[in-house]
C-alpha cells in the first residue's frame, strides 16, 4: 500500500523541502507553508494522464475538494490519514515547469486574475501534526 509520512520538522522526509525549498523565511529556513501541495483532482485530470509521457505536476496528493479561498481560507485545518495540515498564506500560481509541461494555455488559465480565488493550482500547506497518509485516505476540513 502506498503511503506518505509527514512531519512538522521535515515535511515529507527525504523530499527537497529541507534542502532545496523554492521559498524561505526571513531567517533563511525552509518556509513551513510549502511543505505539502494539494492539487484539485479535476485540474489534475485535465492536464495529466498516468499513461502519458508528460510529467506529473509533483504535488503531494490530489483531492476532489473545493479549494477556493471561500471554502479553504488561510489557516484552515485539514485532516488526512493521521496528519493535520494548515492551509498556508502562500499562493500557488503555477511555475514555469507547469507552463513547460502543460502548455501556455494551461498556464494562463491557472493564472487568470479572476481564477485566483478558485486556487486552481491547489493549496500549499504546513504540517501541524505528524502523521501518515495512505492511498485512498479522505481529506476533510477540521
N, CA, C and O atoms as CSV, one atom per row, in Angstrom:
chain,resi,resn,atom,element,x,y,z
A,1,UNK,N,N,0.842,-1.193,0.000
A,1,UNK,CA,C,0.000,0.000,0.000
A,1,UNK,C,C,0.879,1.245,0.000
A,1,UNK,O,O,1.845,1.330,0.758
A,2,UNK,N,N,0.545,2.202,-0.844
A,2,UNK,CA,C,1.298,3.445,-0.920
A,2,UNK,C,C,0.972,4.309,0.282
A,2,UNK,O,O,-0.177,4.403,0.714
A,3,UNK,N,N,2.024,4.946,0.817
A,3,UNK,CA,C,1.813,5.840,1.949
A,3,UNK,C,C,2.838,6.968,1.915
A,3,UNK,O,O,3.909,6.841,1.320
A,4,UNK,N,N,2.485,8.073,2.568
A,4,UNK,CA,C,3.361,9.234,2.691
A,4,UNK,C,C,3.447,9.573,4.175
A,4,UNK,O,O,2.425,9.719,4.845
A,5,UNK,N,N,4.652,9.694,4.676
A,5,UNK,CA,C,4.870,10.138,6.048
A,5,UNK,C,C,5.071,11.648,6.032
A,5,UNK,O,O,5.833,12.162,5.214
A,6,UNK,N,N,4.399,12.359,6.923
A,6,UNK,CA,C,4.520,13.805,7.045
A,6,UNK,C,C,4.995,14.157,8.449
A,6,UNK,O,O,4.501,13.601,9.430
A,7,UNK,N,N,5.955,15.081,8.549
A,7,UNK,CA,C,6.391,15.551,9.859
A,7,UNK,C,C,6.487,17.069,9.851
A,7,UNK,O,O,6.803,17.686,8.833
A,8,UNK,N,N,6.213,17.645,10.988
A,8,UNK,CA,C,6.304,19.098,11.119
A,8,UNK,C,C,7.743,19.567,10.921
A,8,UNK,O,O,7.979,20.631,10.348
A,9,UNK,N,N,8.694,18.780,11.389
A,9,UNK,CA,C,10.107,19.156,11.318
A,9,UNK,C,C,10.704,18.989,9.924
A,9,UNK,O,O,11.571,19.769,9.529
A,10,UNK,N,N,10.255,17.980,9.170
A,10,UNK,CA,C,10.898,17.676,7.894
A,10,UNK,C,C,9.960,17.706,6.695
A,10,UNK,O,O,10.395,17.426,5.578
A,11,UNK,N,N,8.699,18.035,6.889
A,11,UNK,CA,C,7.751,17.973,5.774
A,11,UNK,C,C,7.558,16.517,5.394
A,11,UNK,O,O,7.027,15.734,6.182
A,12,UNK,N,N,7.979,16.149,4.205
A,12,UNK,CA,C,7.990,14.751,3.773
A,12,UNK,C,C,9.452,14.319,3.823
A,12,UNK,O,O,10.234,14.690,2.948
A,13,UNK,N,N,9.830,13.544,4.833
A,13,UNK,CA,C,11.241,13.169,4.960
A,13,UNK,C,C,11.811,12.614,3.648
A,13,UNK,O,O,11.232,11.728,3.020
A,14,UNK,N,N,12.966,13.167,3.259
A,14,UNK,CA,C,13.615,12.746,2.029
A,14,UNK,C,C,13.281,13.596,0.819
A,14,UNK,O,O,13.972,13.507,-0.196
A,15,UNK,N,N,12.236,14.423,0.895
A,15,UNK,CA,C,11.879,15.299,-0.220
A,15,UNK,C,C,12.744,16.563,-0.167
A,15,UNK,O,O,13.472,16.775,0.802
A,16,UNK,N,N,12.667,17.375,-1.175
A,16,UNK,CA,C,13.548,18.530,-1.316
A,16,UNK,C,C,13.227,19.728,-0.423
A,16,UNK,O,O,14.003,20.683,-0.395
A,17,UNK,N,N,12.122,19.710,0.296
A,17,UNK,CA,C,11.738,20.869,1.110
A,17,UNK,C,C,12.852,21.281,2.077
A,17,UNK,O,O,13.101,22.474,2.249
A,18,UNK,N,N,13.512,20.333,2.698
A,18,UNK,CA,C,14.565,20.649,3.670
A,18,UNK,C,C,15.834,21.206,3.006
A,18,UNK,O,O,16.514,22.050,3.590
A,19,UNK,N,N,16.149,20.748,1.815
A,19,UNK,CA,C,17.423,21.096,1.193
A,19,UNK,C,C,17.319,22.101,0.049
A,19,UNK,O,O,18.252,22.872,-0.175
A,20,UNK,N,N,16.204,22.107,-0.677
A,20,UNK,CA,C,16.061,22.986,-1.842
A,20,UNK,C,C,14.669,23.615,-1.921
A,20,UNK,O,O,13.992,23.485,-2.941
A,21,UNK,N,N,14.234,24.295,-0.855
A,21,UNK,CA,C,12.899,24.899,-0.934
A,21,UNK,C,C,12.898,26.063,-1.916
A,21,UNK,O,O,13.900,26.765,-2.059
A,22,UNK,N,N,11.777,26.263,-2.586
A,22,UNK,CA,C,11.687,27.397,-3.506
A,22,UNK,C,C,11.306,28.679,-2.779
A,22,UNK,O,O,11.277,29.754,-3.379
A,23,UNK,N,N,11.011,28.562,-1.469
A,23,UNK,CA,C,10.680,29.735,-0.656
A,23,UNK,C,C,11.273,29.539,0.731
A,23,UNK,O,O,11.178,28.460,1.317
A,24,UNK,N,N,11.883,30.591,1.243
A,24,UNK,CA,C,12.494,30.550,2.580
A,24,UNK,C,C,11.913,31.668,3.451
A,24,UNK,O,O,11.366,32.650,2.951
A,25,UNK,N,N,12.050,31.488,4.774
A,25,UNK,CA,C,11.628,32.516,5.726
A,25,UNK,C,C,12.663,33.633,5.747
A,25,UNK,O,O,13.705,33.532,5.100
A,26,UNK,N,N,12.378,34.685,6.483
A,26,UNK,CA,C,13.309,35.816,6.597
A,26,UNK,C,C,14.659,35.409,7.176
A,26,UNK,O,O,15.667,36.062,6.910
A,27,UNK,N,N,14.687,34.342,7.961
A,27,UNK,CA,C,15.950,33.882,8.562
A,27,UNK,C,C,16.620,32.783,7.736
A,27,UNK,O,O,17.617,32.204,8.167
A,28,UNK,N,N,16.084,32.500,6.568
A,28,UNK,CA,C,16.708,31.546,5.660
A,28,UNK,C,C,16.274,30.103,5.797
A,28,UNK,O,O,16.780,29.242,5.078
A,29,UNK,N,N,15.350,29.812,6.701
A,29,UNK,CA,C,14.861,28.433,6.876
A,29,UNK,C,C,13.836,28.111,5.787
A,29,UNK,O,O,13.224,29.021,5.228
A,30,UNK,N,N,13.645,26.825,5.482
A,30,UNK,CA,C,12.590,26.461,4.537
A,30,UNK,C,C,11.235,26.966,5.044
A,30,UNK,O,O,10.909,26.785,6.218
A,31,UNK,N,N,10.459,27.587,4.185
A,31,UNK,CA,C,9.156,28.122,4.598
A,31,UNK,C,C,8.216,26.958,4.923
A,31,UNK,O,O,7.983,26.105,4.066
A,32,UNK,N,N,7.673,26.908,6.140
A,32,UNK,CA,C,6.803,25.789,6.505
A,32,UNK,C,C,5.506,25.733,5.701
A,32,UNK,O,O,4.881,24.676,5.615
A,33,UNK,N,N,5.099,26.842,5.121
A,33,UNK,CA,C,3.852,26.883,4.370
A,33,UNK,C,C,3.892,26.196,3.023
A,33,UNK,O,O,2.885,26.167,2.315
A,34,UNK,N,N,5.054,25.632,2.648
A,34,UNK,CA,C,5.149,24.941,1.359
A,34,UNK,C,C,5.545,23.471,1.537
A,34,UNK,O,O,6.056,22.854,0.602
A,35,UNK,N,N,5.315,22.909,2.718
A,35,UNK,CA,C,5.680,21.509,2.967
A,35,UNK,C,C,4.852,20.525,2.149
A,35,UNK,O,O,5.364,19.496,1.708
A,36,UNK,N,N,3.585,20.834,1.947
A,36,UNK,CA,C,2.659,19.934,1.264
A,36,UNK,C,C,1.883,20.732,0.220
A,36,UNK,O,O,1.463,21.860,0.476
A,37,UNK,N,N,1.698,20.138,-0.954
A,37,UNK,CA,C,0.905,20.765,-2.008
A,37,UNK,C,C,-0.210,19.802,-2.403
A,37,UNK,O,O,0.034,18.636,-2.711
A,38,UNK,N,N,-1.429,20.312,-2.387
A,38,UNK,CA,C,-2.595,19.506,-2.750
A,38,UNK,C,C,-3.205,20.102,-4.013
A,38,UNK,O,O,-3.574,21.276,-4.033
A,39,UNK,N,N,-3.309,19.307,-5.048
A,39,UNK,CA,C,-3.886,19.767,-6.315
A,39,UNK,C,C,-5.336,19.284,-6.408
A,39,UNK,O,O,-5.639,18.162,-6.003
A,40,UNK,N,N,-6.230,20.119,-6.937
A,40,UNK,CA,C,-7.599,19.645,-7.147
A,40,UNK,C,C,-7.617,18.493,-8.163
A,40,UNK,O,O,-7.015,18.603,-9.231
A,41,UNK,N,N,-8.285,17.420,-7.843
A,41,UNK,CA,C,-8.344,16.235,-8.707
A,41,UNK,C,C,-8.818,16.591,-10.113
A,41,UNK,O,O,-8.296,16.073,-11.100
A,42,UNK,N,N,-9.801,17.472,-10.199
A,42,UNK,CA,C,-10.360,17.814,-11.514
A,42,UNK,C,C,-9.356,18.564,-12.387
A,42,UNK,O,O,-9.337,18.380,-13.604
A,43,UNK,N,N,-8.536,19.393,-11.784
A,43,UNK,CA,C,-7.496,20.092,-12.548
A,43,UNK,C,C,-6.427,19.089,-12.977
A,43,UNK,O,O,-5.974,19.115,-14.122
A,44,UNK,N,N,-6.025,18.207,-12.066
A,44,UNK,CA,C,-5.043,17.181,-12.417
A,44,UNK,C,C,-5.537,16.346,-13.592
A,44,UNK,O,O,-4.781,16.062,-14.522
A,45,UNK,N,N,-6.806,15.954,-13.548
A,45,UNK,CA,C,-7.368,15.142,-14.626
A,45,UNK,C,C,-7.398,15.877,-15.967
A,45,UNK,O,O,-7.355,15.239,-17.019
A,46,UNK,N,N,-7.470,17.196,-15.943
A,46,UNK,CA,C,-7.469,17.977,-17.182
A,46,UNK,C,C,-6.090,18.045,-17.836
A,46,UNK,O,O,-5.983,18.084,-19.062
A,47,UNK,N,N,-5.044,18.060,-17.026
A,47,UNK,CA,C,-3.713,18.301,-17.591
A,47,UNK,C,C,-2.813,17.073,-17.659
A,47,UNK,O,O,-1.806,17.098,-18.366
A,48,UNK,N,N,-3.146,16.005,-16.948
A,48,UNK,CA,C,-2.219,14.879,-16.849
A,48,UNK,C,C,-2.961,13.552,-16.877
A,48,UNK,O,O,-4.022,13.407,-16.270
A,49,UNK,N,N,-2.399,12.600,-17.577
A,49,UNK,CA,C,-2.915,11.228,-17.585
A,49,UNK,C,C,-1.754,10.299,-17.240
A,49,UNK,O,O,-0.662,10.460,-17.785
A,50,UNK,N,N,-1.966,9.332,-16.350
A,50,UNK,CA,C,-0.870,8.471,-15.885
A,50,UNK,C,C,-0.097,7.744,-16.984
A,50,UNK,O,O,1.083,7.445,-16.801
A,51,UNK,N,N,-0.718,7.458,-18.097
A,51,UNK,CA,C,-0.041,6.698,-19.148
A,51,UNK,C,C,0.660,7.574,-20.181
A,51,UNK,O,O,1.285,7.060,-21.108
A,52,UNK,N,N,0.562,8.868,-20.030
A,52,UNK,CA,C,1.218,9.778,-20.958
A,52,UNK,C,C,2.678,9.972,-20.551
A,52,UNK,O,O,3.069,9.649,-19.430
A,53,UNK,N,N,3.466,10.497,-21.465
A,53,UNK,CA,C,4.859,10.772,-21.162
A,53,UNK,C,C,5.049,12.137,-20.515
A,53,UNK,O,O,6.176,12.520,-20.204
A,54,UNK,N,N,3.971,12.869,-20.310
A,54,UNK,CA,C,4.031,14.165,-19.642
A,54,UNK,C,C,4.249,13.927,-18.150
A,54,UNK,O,O,3.609,13.061,-17.555
A,55,UNK,N,N,5.147,14.691,-17.556
A,55,UNK,CA,C,5.448,14.520,-16.141
A,55,UNK,C,C,4.269,14.890,-15.256
A,55,UNK,O,O,3.496,15.792,-15.579
A,56,UNK,N,N,4.138,14.187,-14.138
A,56,UNK,CA,C,3.163,14.516,-13.099
A,56,UNK,C,C,3.537,15.883,-12.525
A,56,UNK,O,O,4.722,16.214,-12.473
A,57,UNK,N,N,2.566,16.684,-12.096
A,57,UNK,CA,C,2.879,18.002,-11.553
A,57,UNK,C,C,3.784,17.979,-10.321
A,57,UNK,O,O,4.448,18.975,-10.032
A,58,UNK,N,N,3.822,16.877,-9.599
A,58,UNK,CA,C,4.707,16.796,-8.441
A,58,UNK,C,C,4.046,17.136,-7.122
A,58,UNK,O,O,4.723,17.194,-6.095
A,59,UNK,N,N,2.746,17.362,-7.122
A,59,UNK,CA,C,2.048,17.668,-5.874
A,59,UNK,C,C,2.067,16.455,-4.949
A,59,UNK,O,O,2.181,15.318,-5.407
A,60,UNK,N,N,1.955,16.701,-3.655
A,60,UNK,CA,C,1.967,15.623,-2.675
A,60,UNK,C,C,0.833,14.646,-2.939
A,60,UNK,O,O,1.046,13.434,-2.954
A,61,UNK,N,N,-0.382,15.172,-3.148
A,61,UNK,CA,C,-1.528,14.336,-3.500
A,61,UNK,C,C,-2.626,15.192,-4.110
A,61,UNK,O,O,-2.587,16.420,-4.036
A,62,UNK,N,N,-3.597,14.535,-4.708
A,62,UNK,CA,C,-4.752,15.195,-5.310
A,62,UNK,C,C,-5.980,14.895,-4.454
A,62,UNK,O,O,-6.080,13.836,-3.834
A,63,UNK,N,N,-6.910,15.847,-4.433
A,63,UNK,CA,C,-8.150,15.655,-3.679
A,63,UNK,C,C,-9.313,16.268,-4.456
A,63,UNK,O,O,-9.164,17.309,-5.095
A,64,UNK,N,N,-10.461,15.618,-4.394
A,64,UNK,CA,C,-11.675,16.147,-5.007
A,64,UNK,C,C,-12.355,17.027,-3.971
A,64,UNK,O,O,-13.269,16.596,-3.267
A,65,UNK,N,N,-11.892,18.265,-3.891
A,65,UNK,CA,C,-12.351,19.202,-2.871
A,65,UNK,C,C,-12.306,20.611,-3.436
A,65,UNK,O,O,-11.381,20.958,-4.170
A,66,UNK,N,N,-13.291,21.418,-3.102
A,66,UNK,CA,C,-13.317,22.833,-3.469
A,66,UNK,C,C,-12.180,23.524,-2.713
A,66,UNK,O,O,-12.235,23.650,-1.490
A,67,UNK,N,N,-11.169,23.965,-3.424
A,67,UNK,CA,C,-10.006,24.588,-2.791
A,67,UNK,C,C,-10.037,26.107,-2.859
A,67,UNK,O,O,-9.021,26.767,-2.643
A,68,UNK,N,N,-11.200,26.653,-3.158
A,68,UNK,CA,C,-11.329,28.109,-3.243
A,68,UNK,C,C,-11.046,28.747,-1.888
A,68,UNK,O,O,-11.129,28.105,-0.841
A,69,UNK,N,N,-10.706,30.048,-1.944
A,69,UNK,CA,C,-10.447,30.789,-0.712
A,69,UNK,C,C,-11.673,30.802,0.195
A,69,UNK,O,O,-11.542,30.815,1.419
A,70,UNK,N,N,-12.853,30.797,-0.395
A,70,UNK,CA,C,-14.081,30.786,0.408
A,70,UNK,C,C,-14.266,29.492,1.176
A,70,UNK,O,O,-14.773,29.513,2.298
A,71,UNK,N,N,-13.868,28.374,0.604
A,71,UNK,CA,C,-14.035,27.077,1.257
A,71,UNK,C,C,-12.846,26.705,2.141
A,71,UNK,O,O,-13.020,26.096,3.196
A,72,UNK,N,N,-11.637,27.071,1.709
A,72,UNK,CA,C,-10.425,26.757,2.467
A,72,UNK,C,C,-9.620,28.030,2.718
A,72,UNK,O,O,-8.593,28.249,2.074
A,73,UNK,N,N,-10.075,28.869,3.645
A,73,UNK,CA,C,-9.346,30.111,3.899
A,73,UNK,C,C,-7.969,29.823,4.506
A,73,UNK,O,O,-7.734,28.747,5.057
A,74,UNK,N,N,-7.087,30.777,4.397
A,74,UNK,CA,C,-5.782,30.658,5.039
A,74,UNK,C,C,-5.976,30.291,6.508
A,74,UNK,O,O,-6.792,30.895,7.203
A,75,UNK,N,N,-5.231,29.308,6.968
A,75,UNK,CA,C,-5.330,28.850,8.357
A,75,UNK,C,C,-6.266,27.668,8.556
A,75,UNK,O,O,-6.261,27.050,9.621
A,76,UNK,N,N,-7.074,27.343,7.543
A,76,UNK,CA,C,-7.991,26.201,7.664
A,76,UNK,C,C,-7.199,24.935,7.958
A,76,UNK,O,O,-6.206,24.646,7.291
A,77,UNK,N,N,-7.640,24.187,8.953
A,77,UNK,CA,C,-7.004,22.918,9.302
A,77,UNK,C,C,-7.658,21.807,8.487
A,77,UNK,O,O,-8.872,21.790,8.284
A,78,UNK,N,N,-6.819,20.879,8.024
A,78,UNK,CA,C,-7.265,19.743,7.230
A,78,UNK,C,C,-6.712,18.466,7.842
A,78,UNK,O,O,-5.554,18.421,8.260
A,79,UNK,N,N,-7.531,17.437,7.895
A,79,UNK,CA,C,-7.082,16.134,8.386
A,79,UNK,C,C,-7.052,15.167,7.219
A,79,UNK,O,O,-7.968,15.126,6.399
A,80,UNK,N,N,-5.981,14.391,7.161
A,80,UNK,CA,C,-5.860,13.333,6.156
A,80,UNK,C,C,-4.989,12.244,6.773
A,80,UNK,O,O,-3.887,12.515,7.250
A,81,UNK,N,N,-5.492,11.011,6.759
A,81,UNK,CA,C,-4.789,9.950,7.481
A,81,UNK,C,C,-4.695,10.349,8.938
A,81,UNK,O,O,-5.691,10.747,9.543
A,82,UNK,N,N,-3.498,10.245,9.507
A,82,UNK,CA,C,-3.297,10.655,10.902
A,82,UNK,C,C,-2.627,12.023,10.999
A,82,UNK,O,O,-2.273,12.463,12.093
A,83,UNK,N,N,-2.451,12.700,9.860
A,83,UNK,CA,C,-1.794,14.008,9.825
A,83,UNK,C,C,-2.810,15.139,9.864
A,83,UNK,O,O,-3.959,14.984,9.451
A,84,UNK,N,N,-2.356,16.279,10.372
A,84,UNK,CA,C,-3.139,17.510,10.342
A,84,UNK,C,C,-2.310,18.544,9.590
A,84,UNK,O,O,-1.128,18.737,9.874
A,85,UNK,N,N,-2.950,19.209,8.621
A,85,UNK,CA,C,-2.315,20.233,7.805
A,85,UNK,C,C,-3.006,21.566,8.039
A,85,UNK,O,O,-4.153,21.614,8.482
A,86,UNK,N,N,-2.293,22.654,7.736
A,86,UNK,CA,C,-2.880,24.001,7.807
A,86,UNK,C,C,-2.691,24.671,6.442
A,86,UNK,O,O,-1.580,24.704,5.914
A,87,UNK,N,N,-3.768,25.198,5.880
A,87,UNK,CA,C,-3.689,25.903,4.603
A,87,UNK,C,C,-2.828,27.151,4.793
A,87,UNK,O,O,-3.069,27.959,5.690
A,88,UNK,N,N,-1.837,27.287,3.945
A,88,UNK,CA,C,-0.855,28.357,4.027
A,88,UNK,C,C,-1.338,29.638,3.373
A,88,UNK,O,O,-2.245,29.635,2.540
A,89,UNK,N,N,-0.712,30.720,3.769
A,89,UNK,CA,C,-0.944,32.010,3.114
A,89,UNK,C,C,-0.187,32.107,1.788
A,89,UNK,O,O,-0.431,33.023,1.002
A,90,UNK,N,N,0.719,31.181,1.540
A,90,UNK,CA,C,1.494,31.188,0.296
A,90,UNK,C,C,0.597,30.709,-0.841
A,90,UNK,O,O,0.004,29.632,-0.775
A,91,UNK,N,N,0.510,31.531,-1.882
A,91,UNK,CA,C,-0.370,31.228,-3.003
A,91,UNK,C,C,0.376,30.415,-4.057
A,91,UNK,O,O,1.523,30.723,-4.380
A,92,UNK,N,N,-0.261,29.391,-4.589
A,92,UNK,CA,C,0.317,28.557,-5.633
A,92,UNK,C,C,-0.246,29.017,-6.977
A,92,UNK,O,O,-1.389,28.709,-7.314
A,93,UNK,N,N,0.552,29.746,-7.735
A,93,UNK,CA,C,0.060,30.283,-9.007
A,93,UNK,C,C,0.670,29.604,-10.220
A,93,UNK,O,O,0.600,30.143,-11.325
A,94,UNK,N,N,1.257,28.451,-10.041
A,94,UNK,CA,C,1.909,27.682,-11.112
A,94,UNK,C,C,3.266,28.298,-11.424
A,94,UNK,O,O,3.448,29.514,-11.360
A,95,UNK,N,N,4.191,27.449,-11.755
A,95,UNK,CA,C,5.541,27.897,-12.049
A,95,UNK,C,C,5.857,27.647,-13.519
A,95,UNK,O,O,5.017,27.153,-14.271
A,96,UNK,N,N,7.068,27.991,-13.914
A,96,UNK,CA,C,7.448,27.813,-15.313
A,96,UNK,C,C,7.463,26.336,-15.701
A,96,UNK,O,O,7.269,26.010,-16.872
A,97,UNK,N,N,7.692,25.434,-14.738
A,97,UNK,CA,C,7.628,23.994,-15.049
A,97,UNK,C,C,6.210,23.603,-15.469
A,97,UNK,O,O,6.036,22.777,-16.364
A,98,UNK,N,N,5.208,24.186,-14.836
A,98,UNK,CA,C,3.803,23.924,-15.200
A,98,UNK,C,C,3.582,24.333,-16.658
A,98,UNK,O,O,2.976,23.593,-17.432
A,99,UNK,N,N,4.077,25.511,-17.021
A,99,UNK,CA,C,3.927,26.009,-18.387
A,99,UNK,C,C,4.641,25.100,-19.384
A,99,UNK,O,O,4.099,24.805,-20.449
A,100,UNK,N,N,5.843,24.656,-19.052
A,100,UNK,CA,C,6.608,23.790,-19.953
A,100,UNK,C,C,5.940,22.423,-20.119
A,100,UNK,O,O,5.931,21.868,-21.217
A,101,UNK,N,N,5.383,21.883,-19.041
A,101,UNK,CA,C,4.772,20.549,-19.089
A,101,UNK,C,C,3.402,20.543,-19.749
A,101,UNK,O,O,3.096,19.643,-20.531
A,102,UNK,N,N,2.566,21.546,-19.442
A,102,UNK,CA,C,1.163,21.510,-19.849
A,102,UNK,C,C,0.780,22.572,-20.856
A,102,UNK,O,O,-0.358,22.595,-21.324
A,103,UNK,N,N,1.705,23.452,-21.198
A,103,UNK,CA,C,1.486,24.430,-22.250
A,103,UNK,C,C,1.048,25.800,-21.761
A,103,UNK,O,O,0.554,25.948,-20.643
A,104,UNK,N,N,1.238,26.804,-22.622
A,104,UNK,CA,C,0.884,28.181,-22.265
A,104,UNK,C,C,-0.596,28.369,-21.925
A,104,UNK,O,O,-0.924,29.157,-21.038
A,105,UNK,N,N,-1.494,27.661,-22.613
A,105,UNK,CA,C,-2.931,27.839,-22.346
A,105,UNK,C,C,-3.278,27.386,-20.923
A,105,UNK,O,O,-4.031,28.069,-20.227
A,106,UNK,N,N,-2.741,26.248,-20.487
A,106,UNK,CA,C,-2.998,25.755,-19.123
A,106,UNK,C,C,-2.389,26.694,-18.089
A,106,UNK,O,O,-2.976,26.931,-17.034
A,107,UNK,N,N,-1.224,27.221,-18.392
A,107,UNK,CA,C,-0.538,28.151,-17.500
A,107,UNK,C,C,-1.343,29.439,-17.334
A,107,UNK,O,O,-1.557,29.912,-16.218
A,108,UNK,N,N,-1.783,29.997,-18.459
A,108,UNK,CA,C,-2.556,31.243,-18.402
A,108,UNK,C,C,-3.915,31.027,-17.749
A,108,UNK,O,O,-4.393,31.910,-17.036
A,109,UNK,N,N,-4.538,29.901,-17.966
A,109,UNK,CA,C,-5.828,29.576,-17.342
A,109,UNK,C,C,-5.702,29.578,-15.820
A,109,UNK,O,O,-6.534,30.160,-15.124
A,110,UNK,N,N,-4.666,28.931,-15.311
A,110,UNK,CA,C,-4.426,28.888,-13.860
A,110,UNK,C,C,-4.219,30.298,-13.307
A,110,UNK,O,O,-4.711,30.621,-12.226
A,111,UNK,N,N,-3.498,31.129,-14.043
A,111,UNK,CA,C,-3.052,32.435,-13.551
A,111,UNK,C,C,-4.012,33.599,-13.830
A,111,UNK,O,O,-3.719,34.731,-13.447
A,112,UNK,N,N,-5.147,33.347,-14.484
A,112,UNK,CA,C,-6.093,34.431,-14.745
A,112,UNK,C,C,-6.488,35.094,-13.430
A,112,UNK,O,O,-6.798,34.401,-12.462
A,113,UNK,N,N,-6.482,36.422,-13.381
A,113,UNK,CA,C,-6.820,37.115,-12.131
A,113,UNK,C,C,-8.168,36.680,-11.543
A,113,UNK,O,O,-8.304,36.554,-10.326
A,114,UNK,N,N,-9.163,36.452,-12.409
A,114,UNK,CA,C,-10.485,36.063,-11.903
A,114,UNK,C,C,-10.507,34.621,-11.363
A,114,UNK,O,O,-11.456,34.228,-10.686
A,115,UNK,N,N,-9.477,33.849,-11.660
A,115,UNK,CA,C,-9.396,32.472,-11.165
A,115,UNK,C,C,-8.631,32.364,-9.848
A,115,UNK,O,O,-8.630,31.307,-9.217
A,116,UNK,N,N,-7.987,33.440,-9.433
A,116,UNK,CA,C,-7.151,33.412,-8.218
A,116,UNK,C,C,-7.932,32.882,-7.006
A,116,UNK,O,O,-7.416,32.051,-6.258
A,117,UNK,N,N,-9.149,33.345,-6.809
A,117,UNK,CA,C,-9.933,32.923,-5.638
A,117,UNK,C,C,-10.295,31.435,-5.690
A,117,UNK,O,O,-10.611,30.836,-4.662
A,118,UNK,N,N,-10.246,30.841,-6.888
A,118,UNK,CA,C,-10.576,29.420,-7.039
A,118,UNK,C,C,-9.411,28.496,-6.669
A,118,UNK,O,O,-9.606,27.307,-6.417
A,119,UNK,N,N,-8.197,29.058,-6.641
A,119,UNK,CA,C,-6.981,28.279,-6.358
A,119,UNK,C,C,-6.913,27.022,-7.238
A,119,UNK,O,O,-6.789,25.906,-6.732
A,120,UNK,N,N,-6.993,27.216,-8.537
A,120,UNK,CA,C,-7.000,26.086,-9.466
A,120,UNK,C,C,-5.714,25.270,-9.410
A,120,UNK,O,O,-5.732,24.077,-9.715
A,121,UNK,N,N,-4.622,25.875,-9.033
A,121,UNK,CA,C,-3.352,25.149,-8.941
A,121,UNK,C,C,-3.240,24.414,-7.608
A,121,UNK,O,O,-2.287,23.665,-7.391
A,122,UNK,N,N,-4.196,24.620,-6.726
A,122,UNK,CA,C,-4.210,23.902,-5.456
A,122,UNK,C,C,-3.805,24.764,-4.283
A,122,UNK,O,O,-3.631,25.976,-4.404
A,123,UNK,N,N,-3.658,24.110,-3.147
A,123,UNK,CA,C,-3.273,24.805,-1.923
A,123,UNK,C,C,-1.948,24.265,-1.409
A,123,UNK,O,O,-1.619,23.090,-1.571
A,124,UNK,N,N,-1.209,25.159,-0.790
A,124,UNK,CA,C,0.035,24.811,-0.112
A,124,UNK,C,C,-0.264,24.771,1.371
A,124,UNK,O,O,-1.056,25.568,1.875
A,125,UNK,N,N,0.375,23.832,2.079
A,125,UNK,CA,C,0.074,23.630,3.494
A,125,UNK,C,C,1.334,23.385,4.305
A,125,UNK,O,O,2.363,22.953,3.787
A,126,UNK,N,N,1.219,23.675,5.591
A,126,UNK,CA,C,2.237,23.272,6.560
A,126,UNK,C,C,1.722,22.031,7.285
A,126,UNK,O,O,0.515,21.803,7.368
A,127,UNK,N,N,2.640,21.244,7.800
A,127,UNK,CA,C,2.276,20.076,8.607
A,127,UNK,C,C,2.139,20.559,10.047
A,127,UNK,O,O,3.089,21.099,10.615
A,128,UNK,N,N,0.977,20.370,10.630
A,128,UNK,CA,C,0.734,20.798,12.010
A,128,UNK,C,C,0.784,19.635,12.987
A,128,UNK,O,O,1.060,19.825,14.172
A,129,UNK,N,N,0.519,18.438,12.498
A,129,UNK,CA,C,0.615,17.226,13.327
A,129,UNK,C,C,1.211,16.123,12.463
A,129,UNK,O,O,0.700,15.820,11.385
A,130,UNK,N,N,2.293,15.530,12.945
A,130,UNK,CA,C,2.915,14.421,12.228
A,130,UNK,C,C,1.892,13.316,11.983
A,130,UNK,O,O,0.981,13.112,12.785
A,131,UNK,N,N,2.052,12.613,10.877
A,131,UNK,CA,C,1.144,11.519,10.590
A,131,UNK,C,C,1.504,10.804,9.309
A,131,UNK,O,O,2.493,11.124,8.650
A,132,UNK,N,N,0.687,9.839,8.974
A,132,UNK,CA,C,0.877,9.040,7.770
A,132,UNK,C,C,-0.407,9.095,6.955
A,132,UNK,O,O,-1.509,8.979,7.491
A,133,UNK,N,N,-0.240,9.276,5.636
A,133,UNK,CA,C,-1.352,9.259,4.699
A,133,UNK,C,C,-1.227,7.989,3.870
A,133,UNK,O,O,-0.153,7.687,3.349
A,134,UNK,N,N,-2.306,7.258,3.750
A,134,UNK,CA,C,-2.339,6.062,2.899
A,134,UNK,C,C,-3.176,6.359,1.658
A,134,UNK,O,O,-4.104,7.166,1.711
A,135,UNK,N,N,-2.855,5.717,0.557
A,135,UNK,CA,C,-3.635,5.877,-0.667
A,135,UNK,C,C,-5.103,5.638,-0.346
A,135,UNK,O,O,-5.454,4.630,0.266
A,136,UNK,N,N,-5.955,6.561,-0.756
A,136,UNK,CA,C,-7.392,6.424,-0.526
A,136,UNK,C,C,-7.907,7.133,0.710
A,136,UNK,O,O,-9.120,7.243,0.888
A,137,UNK,N,N,-7.014,7.624,1.581
A,137,UNK,CA,C,-7.471,8.364,2.763
A,137,UNK,C,C,-8.233,9.616,2.329
A,137,UNK,O,O,-7.872,10.268,1.349
A,138,UNK,N,N,-9.278,9.937,3.063
A,138,UNK,CA,C,-10.082,11.135,2.772
A,138,UNK,C,C,-9.460,12.369,3.398
A,138,UNK,O,O,-8.928,12.323,4.507
A,139,UNK,N,N,-9.535,13.469,2.668
A,139,UNK,CA,C,-9.112,14.770,3.175
A,139,UNK,C,C,-10.364,15.466,3.665
A,139,UNK,O,O,-11.363,15.533,2.947
A,140,UNK,N,N,-10.319,15.992,4.899
A,140,UNK,CA,C,-11.505,16.660,5.422
A,140,UNK,C,C,-11.125,17.905,6.222
A,140,UNK,O,O,-10.051,17.976,6.819
A,141,UNK,N,N,-12.016,18.865,6.218
A,141,UNK,CA,C,-11.814,20.078,6.998
A,141,UNK,C,C,-12.065,19.754,8.473
A,141,UNK,O,O,-12.954,18.970,8.808
A,142,UNK,N,N,-11.263,20.373,9.349
A,142,UNK,CA,C,-11.481,20.211,10.798
A,142,UNK,C,C,-11.513,21.569,11.466
A,142,UNK,O,O,-11.685,21.655,12.681
